[in-house]
């Protein structure tokens, strides 16, 4: 028992030291390598997540402290980037369903979707050699809401109390998986708090809103944004990331390569249907019984 305690104490000291070094470098504005930070790679580089649909998220954001604090800059970006419809955002920063809520999501999510979270834990734990490897909380470099297959994602989806609030998406790092319809490429953290450069710049600015003197260039860089408020090609994503990293207002990497280009795809967990676009350009899902509903 004493030996176990000693090893646990040593592990805690090592982890504290790693994050202490990362904090010092972050505060000093320097970037360190993944090896120096103690993060040696991603356990998984593709899978499926259950993300909240954007309309409800945007509604919550409008009434948040982040929106109130950045009201002036938010009005500026909405006016200047008039061609960007925030409610169409389909990227990674949409509060994926996780076993353990983190950060400012804890209070509002307590007790919600308990059954689906239980199914999610079972599906993730089954992929690990030891259940004890499962970690709650933020881990920049891994994604604890990531499921390896669509069948597991559908199983969890069917356990949701509010399935209308979620959609299943496929996410992947290079080499990108393109098994389903491509929505586009987002840029941000793989796991952790699912920070997105695009979302924080133009959709729901929270932590690093643009500076007033940087609006013109930001808007010009947004010209390649697609209908899902994502980028259509890896090259476009790399260009936007290069621009963002040299701004004086954006989030800064703790270690080189922390920002990832993430491919986002989509597959509905529903039965047979046909996709239909009407004369006005609106997209519909037509069911076998003849009923139709607008596509998100």
Secondary structure, DSSP 8 states (H G I E B T S, - for coil): -HHHHHHHHHHHHHHHHHHHHHHHHHHHT--B-HHHHT----S-SEEEEEEE-HHHHHHHHHTSHHHHHTHHHHHHHHHHTTT--GGG--SS-S----SS--GGGHHHHTTTTHHHHHHHHHHHHTTSS-GGG---S--BT--TT-BSSHHHHHHHHTT-S-GGGEEEEEEE-SS---SSEEEEEEEE-SBTT--BHHIIIIIS--SS---GGGHHHHHHHGGGB-TTSSBSSHHHHHHHHHHHHTSSSS---SBTT-SEEEEEEE--SS-SEEEEE-TTS-EEEEETTS-EEE--
